[in-house]
């Protein structure tokens, strides 16, 4: 029977990626494999505690932080966000998705906390990236692949956002990414702490996520991996960021959508918390079972699910991550919750089986279709290994 290393090895030995770390756990059985090198052409072997840019795996963590503030009574799911985000007190919406950015109408209702958590606030990426209202998201807000040292600080970022129209009325469509960055600012303002401080105190410390944050400390740079993009012309790998690059110091804008670095074991700790209905390893409660259910329940009407820009068939969306709603592929189990990062990373939990799966690579994804390694890993993780 193939083991986890057998799943990873062919993709590393072929040269398609420098290395990978994967973890599959069900109950007390935990299998981990680390294959290849931390950098292309390098001599540092990949290890279980290697640190990766996890990109959009940041989103479920951000959603959990919002739910902590809901439990604290600082936020309400149905509350308008304008109290904390006055820049969004009077949003406007383009008349149609293809309208010019100055052809706008007032929003029909305020944006709520739940709108942001469910990615239905009106800001974000649709399937058509040529729409005029998308240009300022990329050009002015630096949305897209993470680039932490090139984004303005939160107040300036929000001021810019206030001048950009919504693509849809609040509640009318699922749009990717931007809402998590807005939530990061909301968390900081509602808590009175910076986003890195709040996450470190309220999530990372209780769960023992010692290697997760928005920058890698100098003492840990030896465990930090490189980040690459496939070159279709040469078939080789083009460096995007080195260990001493953009994540080696704290950014001005800590991105709630894609700014974190982490390890396989730290993400496993977060997944175990979700499977334990919000309990930390020491038995203390991080989130209530009700909050975990809120996060891991599909929020999308069928028509919005069908129109989603980045979904695989059979997926819906909860708070901060996808929720499988139909067994389309071998790995689809209704209720499976998690997400994929644009740096070739993925982390999911399956409440029905008590499984956690984490895949970490260094290779930028180029579209919504999972690469062969990810599909092979998910299929392997979905089986009962005895």
C-alpha positions as CSV (number, residue, x, y, z in Angstrom):
1,X,0.0,0.0,0.0
2,X,1.3,3.5,-0.9
3,X,2.2,5.8,2.0
4,X,2.2,9.6,2.1
5,X,5.8,9.9,1.0
6,X,4.9,7.9,-2.1
7,X,2.3,10.5,-3.0
8,X,4.8,13.4,-2.7
9,X,8.0,11.9,-4.1
10,X,7.1,11.8,-7.8
11,X,6.2,15.5,-7.9
12,X,9.5,16.4,-6.3
13,X,11.7,14.1,-8.2
14,X,10.3,15.3,-11.5
15,X,11.4,18.8,-10.6
16,X,7.9,20.3,-10.7
17,X,8.4,21.6,-7.2
18,X,11.4,21.8,-4.8
19,X,9.7,20.0,-1.8
20,X,6.6,19.4,0.2
21,X,5.4,18.6,3.7
22,X,2.1,16.8,4.2
23,X,0.2,15.6,7.3
24,X,-2.9,13.3,7.5
25,X,-4.5,12.6,10.8
26,X,-7.5,10.6,11.9
27,X,-8.1,10.4,15.6
28,X,-4.8,9.7,17.3
29,X,-3.1,8.4,14.1
30,X,-0.9,11.0,12.5
31,X,1.2,10.5,9.4
32,X,3.7,13.1,8.3
33,X,6.0,13.2,5.3
34,X,8.6,15.8,4.3
35,X,10.2,15.4,0.9
36,X,12.7,17.5,-1.1
37,X,14.5,20.7,-0.3
38,X,13.4,24.0,1.3
39,X,14.7,25.9,-1.7
40,X,15.1,25.0,-5.4
41,X,18.7,23.8,-5.9
42,X,19.4,24.1,-2.1
43,X,20.9,21.6,0.3
44,X,18.5,22.2,3.3
45,X,16.2,19.3,3.4
46,X,12.5,19.8,3.9
47,X,11.5,19.0,7.5
48,X,8.3,18.6,9.5
49,X,8.8,22.0,11.1
50,X,9.6,23.9,7.8
51,X,7.8,27.2,7.6
52,X,5.7,28.1,4.6
53,X,3.7,31.1,3.3
54,X,0.2,29.7,3.6
55,X,-1.6,32.5,1.7
56,X,-5.4,32.0,1.8
57,X,-5.2,29.4,4.6
58,X,-5.1,32.7,6.6
59,X,-8.8,33.2,5.9
60,X,-10.2,30.5,8.3
61,X,-8.0,31.9,11.0
62,X,-9.3,35.4,10.4
63,X,-12.9,34.1,10.5
64,X,-12.2,32.4,13.8
65,X,-10.9,35.7,15.2
66,X,-14.1,37.4,14.2
67,X,-16.2,34.7,15.9
68,X,-14.2,35.3,19.1
69,X,-15.2,39.0,19.0
70,X,-18.8,37.9,18.4
71,X,-18.6,35.8,21.5
72,X,-17.0,38.6,23.4
73,X,-20.0,40.8,22.6
74,X,-17.9,43.3,20.6
75,X,-19.4,42.4,17.3
76,X,-22.8,40.9,16.1
77,X,-23.2,38.9,13.0
78,X,-26.1,41.0,11.8
79,X,-24.6,44.3,12.9
80,X,-23.6,46.9,10.3
81,X,-19.8,47.3,10.2
82,X,-20.0,51.1,9.8
83,X,-19.5,51.6,13.6
84,X,-16.0,50.2,13.3
85,X,-15.4,50.9,9.6
86,X,-16.8,54.4,8.9
87,X,-15.2,54.3,5.5
88,X,-18.0,51.8,4.6
89,X,-20.9,53.8,6.0
90,X,-22.3,54.8,2.6
91,X,-21.0,52.4,0.0
92,X,-22.0,52.7,-3.7
93,X,-22.4,49.9,-6.2
94,X,-21.7,49.9,-9.9
95,X,-25.0,49.9,-11.8
96,X,-24.2,46.6,-13.5
97,X,-21.1,44.4,-13.0
98,X,-19.8,45.6,-16.4
99,X,-20.5,49.3,-15.7
100,X,-17.7,51.9,-15.4
101,X,-16.5,52.6,-11.9
102,X,-18.2,56.0,-11.9
103,X,-21.6,54.6,-13.0
104,X,-22.9,53.8,-9.5
105,X,-26.0,53.7,-7.3
106,X,-26.3,53.7,-3.5
107,X,-26.1,50.3,-1.7
108,X,-29.5,49.1,-0.8
109,X,-28.6,48.3,2.7
110,X,-25.5,48.5,5.1
111,X,-22.8,45.9,5.0
112,X,-22.9,43.5,7.9
113,X,-20.3,41.4,9.7
114,X,-21.9,38.3,8.3
115,X,-21.7,39.7,4.8
116,X,-18.0,40.0,5.2
117,X,-17.6,36.5,6.7
118,X,-19.6,34.9,4.0
119,X,-17.8,36.9,1.2
120,X,-21.2,38.4,0.1
121,X,-20.5,42.1,1.0
122,X,-20.0,43.2,-2.6
123,X,-16.2,43.5,-2.7
124,X,-13.9,40.8,-4.2
125,X,-13.1,38.8,-7.3
126,X,-15.7,37.4,-9.7
127,X,-15.0,34.9,-12.5
128,X,-14.5,37.8,-15.0
129,X,-11.3,39.7,-14.0
130,X,-11.8,42.2,-16.9
131,X,-14.7,44.0,-15.2
132,X,-13.9,47.7,-14.7
133,X,-14.5,47.7,-10.9
134,X,-11.8,45.0,-10.5
135,X,-9.0,47.3,-11.7
136,X,-8.7,49.4,-8.6
137,X,-8.7,46.3,-6.3
138,X,-5.6,45.1,-8.0
139,X,-4.0,48.4,-8.9
140,X,-4.7,50.5,-5.8
141,X,-5.3,47.9,-3.0
142,X,-2.7,45.3,-4.2
143,X,-5.2,42.5,-4.1
144,X,-4.1,39.2,-5.6
145,X,-1.0,37.2,-4.8
146,X,0.4,38.2,-1.3
147,X,3.0,40.9,-1.4
148,X,3.1,42.1,2.2
149,X,5.7,44.8,1.9
150,X,3.8,46.6,-0.9
151,X,0.5,47.3,0.7
152,X,-0.4,50.5,2.5
153,X,-1.1,50.5,6.3
154,X,-4.8,49.8,7.3
155,X,-6.2,53.3,7.6
156,X,-4.8,54.4,4.3
157,X,-5.9,51.1,2.7
158,X,-9.5,51.6,4.0
159,X,-9.5,55.2,2.8
160,X,-8.7,53.9,-0.7
161,X,-11.3,51.1,-0.4
162,X,-14.0,53.7,0.4
163,X,-13.5,55.2,-3.1
164,X,-14.0,51.9,-4.8
165,X,-17.6,50.8,-5.7
166,X,-19.0,47.4,-4.8
167,X,-19.4,45.0,-7.7
168,X,-22.8,43.7,-6.3
169,X,-25.3,44.8,-3.8
170,X,-24.6,43.4,-0.3
171,X,-25.8,39.8,0.0
172,X,-26.3,39.3,-3.7
173,X,-23.1,37.5,-4.8
174,X,-20.1,35.6,-3.5
175,X,-16.9,37.4,-4.4
176,X,-13.4,36.1,-3.4
177,X,-10.7,37.4,-1.1
178,X,-11.2,41.1,-0.3
179,X,-13.7,40.6,2.5
180,X,-11.0,38.8,4.6
181,X,-8.7,41.8,4.3
182,X,-11.5,44.0,5.5
183,X,-12.2,41.7,8.4
184,X,-8.5,42.0,9.4
185,X,-9.0,45.7,9.8
186,X,-12.3,45.2,11.6
187,X,-10.7,42.8,14.1
188,X,-8.0,45.3,15.0
189,X,-10.4,48.2,15.4
190,X,-13.1,46.3,17.4
191,X,-10.5,44.7,19.7
192,X,-8.2,47.7,20.1
193,X,-5.2,45.5,19.2
194,X,-3.3,45.1,16.0
195,X,-4.3,42.0,14.0
196,X,-1.0,40.2,14.7
197,X,-1.4,40.9,18.5
198,X,-5.0,39.7,18.6
199,X,-4.3,36.5,16.7
200,X,-1.2,35.7,18.7
201,X,-2.9,36.2,22.1
202,X,-6.3,34.8,21.4
203,X,-5.6,31.9,18.8
204,X,-1.9,31.1,18.4
205,X,-0.9,31.0,22.1
206,X,-3.9,28.9,23.3
207,X,-3.4,26.4,20.5
208,X,0.4,26.2,20.7
209,X,0.8,27.6,17.1
210,X,4.3,28.8,17.9
211,X,5.4,29.2,14.3
212,X,2.4,31.0,12.9
213,X,2.5,34.8,12.3
214,X,2.8,37.5,9.7
215,X,6.7,37.4,9.6
216,X,9.4,34.9,10.3
217,X,11.8,35.9,13.2
218,X,15.4,36.1,12.3
219,X,16.2,33.0,14.4
220,X,13.8,30.9,12.4
221,X,14.7,32.0,8.8
222,X,16.8,28.8,8.5
223,X,13.5,26.9,8.5
224,X,11.7,29.2,6.0
225,X,11.1,27.9,2.5
226,X,11.4,29.6,-0.8
227,X,8.4,30.5,-3.0
228,X,8.3,29.9,-6.7
229,X,6.2,30.2,-9.9
230,X,6.3,27.7,-12.7
231,X,7.8,29.0,-15.9
232,X,5.7,27.7,-18.8
233,X,8.4,28.6,-21.3
234,X,11.3,26.7,-19.7
235,X,9.4,24.2,-17.5
236,X,11.6,25.5,-14.6
237,X,10.9,27.4,-11.5
238,X,11.1,31.2,-11.2
239,X,11.8,32.6,-7.7
240,X,9.0,34.8,-6.3
241,X,10.3,35.4,-2.8
242,X,13.3,34.2,-0.8
243,X,13.4,33.3,2.9
244,X,15.0,36.7,3.6
245,X,12.4,38.5,1.5
246,X,9.0,40.0,2.1
247,X,8.0,37.8,5.1
248,X,11.3,38.4,7.0
249,X,9.8,41.6,8.6
250,X,6.4,42.7,9.8
251,X,4.3,44.3,7.1
252,X,2.5,47.6,7.4
253,X,-0.8,45.8,6.4
254,X,-1.1,42.4,8.0
255,X,-3.4,40.7,5.5
256,X,-6.3,38.7,7.0
257,X,-6.8,37.2,3.5
258,X,-3.3,35.8,2.9
259,X,-0.5,37.1,5.1
260,X,0.3,34.2,7.4
261,X,3.2,31.9,7.5
262,X,2.8,28.5,9.3
263,X,3.8,24.9,9.6
264,X,2.0,21.6,9.2
265,X,1.7,21.0,13.0
266,X,0.4,24.5,13.6
267,X,-2.3,24.1,11.0
268,X,-3.0,20.6,12.5
269,X,-3.6,22.3,15.8
270,X,-6.1,24.7,14.3
271,X,-7.9,21.8,12.6
272,X,-8.0,19.8,15.8
273,X,-9.6,22.8,17.5
274,X,-12.4,22.8,14.9
275,X,-13.0,19.1,15.2
276,X,-13.1,19.5,19.0
277,X,-16.0,22.0,18.7
278,X,-13.7,24.9,19.6
279,X,-11.7,23.3,22.5
280,X,-8.0,23.9,22.9
281,X,-5.6,21.0,23.6
282,X,-5.6,21.7,27.4
283,X,-9.4,21.4,27.4
284,X,-10.1,25.1,27.7
285,X,-12.5,26.6,25.2
286,X,-11.3,28.8,22.4
287,X,-14.6,29.0,20.5
288,X,-18.1,27.7,21.3
289,X,-19.5,24.8,19.4
290,X,-22.1,27.2,18.0
291,X,-19.4,29.4,16.6
292,X,-17.6,26.4,15.0
293,X,-21.0,25.4,13.4
294,X,-21.4,29.0,12.1
295,X,-18.0,28.8,10.4
296,X,-18.4,25.4,8.9
297,X,-22.0,25.7,7.5
298,X,-22.5,26.5,3.9
299,X,-24.0,30.1,3.5
300,X,-24.7,30.2,-0.2
301,X,-28.0,29.9,-2.0
302,X,-27.7,27.4,-4.9
303,X,-27.6,30.1,-7.6
304,X,-24.7,32.0,-5.8
305,X,-22.9,28.7,-5.3
306,X,-23.2,28.0,-9.1
307,X,-21.9,31.4,-9.9
308,X,-18.9,31.3,-7.6
309,X,-15.6,32.1,-9.3
310,X,-13.2,29.7,-7.7
311,X,-15.2,26.8,-6.5
312,X,-14.9,23.2,-7.5
313,X,-18.1,21.4,-8.2
314,X,-19.7,20.3,-4.9
315,X,-18.4,23.1,-2.8
316,X,-20.1,25.9,-0.9
317,X,-18.8,28.5,1.5
318,X,-19.0,29.0,5.2
319,X,-17.0,31.6,7.1
320,X,-13.4,31.8,5.9
321,X,-13.4,28.5,4.0
322,X,-15.2,26.2,1.7
323,X,-17.8,23.6,2.8
324,X,-18.3,20.5,0.7
325,X,-22.0,20.0,0.0
326,X,-22.0,17.0,-2.5
327,X,-19.7,14.0,-2.9
328,X,-18.5,14.8,-6.5
329,X,-14.8,13.8,-6.2
330,X,-13.3,11.0,-4.2
331,X,-12.3,13.4,-1.4
332,X,-15.6,15.2,-1.1
333,X,-17.4,14.4,2.1
334,X,-20.4,16.7,2.9
335,X,-19.3,19.0,5.7
336,X,-15.6,18.9,4.9
337,X,-14.3,22.4,5.7
338,X,-11.1,24.2,4.8
339,X,-9.4,26.0,2.0
340,X,-6.5,26.2,-0.5
341,X,-3.8,28.8,-0.5
342,X,-2.3,30.3,-3.7
343,X,1.1,29.2,-2.6
344,X,0.3,25.5,-3.2
345,X,-1.1,24.9,0.3
346,X,-4.3,23.3,1.6
347,X,-5.8,22.4,4.9
348,X,-9.1,20.7,5.6
349,X,-11.1,19.0,8.4
350,X,-13.8,16.4,8.0
351,X,-16.1,16.4,11.0
352,X,-17.8,13.2,9.9
353,X,-14.6,11.2,10.1
354,X,-12.5,13.2,12.5
355,X,-9.8,13.7,9.8
356,X,-7.4,16.6,9.3
357,X,-5.2,17.0,6.2
358,X,-2.5,19.6,5.5
359,X,-0.4,19.9,2.4
360,X,2.3,22.6,2.1
361,X,4.3,23.3,-1.0
362,X,6.2,26.4,-2.3
363,X,4.6,26.6,-5.8
364,X,2.2,29.4,-6.8
365,X,-1.2,28.1,-8.1
366,X,-2.3,29.5,-11.4
367,X,-6.0,28.9,-11.4
368,X,-9.0,27.2,-9.7
369,X,-8.2,23.7,-10.9
370,X,-6.2,21.8,-8.2
371,X,-2.8,20.6,-9.4
372,X,-2.2,16.9,-9.7
373,X,-0.3,16.7,-6.4
374,X,-3.2,18.3,-4.5
375,X,-5.7,16.0,-6.1
376,X,-3.6,12.9,-5.3
377,X,-3.1,14.1,-1.8
378,X,-6.8,14.7,-1.2
379,X,-7.7,11.3,-2.6
380,X,-5.1,9.6,-0.3
381,X,-6.3,11.6,2.7
382,X,-9.9,10.6,2.1
383,X,-9.1,6.8,2.5
384,X,-9.0,4.9,5.7
385,X,-5.3,3.9,6.1
386,X,-6.1,1.5,8.9
